[in-house]
């Protein structure tokens, strides 16, 4: 016999988006080390396009990689990513 939770499809929520391949690797590592389940959408495409100076502004147009976590883990994942963002800002003095 299955429970209601097992029979319902898992809902996924986007918690991170970037066109920066190096930053994507860091975020994936942090989430993996923290034990989150996640999927990455668009990771392969981010290495195919020579985005050059427009790279940072294109993630709003569908060219960025997007990380999704299960809905029940989203708040915790966003909290971990906020800490990471603060640490990266402290290191380079600018926002990521």
PyMOL commands that set and color helices and strands:
alter all, ss='L'
color gray80, all
select helices_A, chain A and resi 4-7+21-33+43-46+52-61+71-92
alter helices_A, ss='H'
color red, helices_A
select strands_A, chain A and resi 12-18+38-41+65-70
alter strands_A, ss='S'
color yellow, strands_A
deselect
rebuild
show_as cartoon
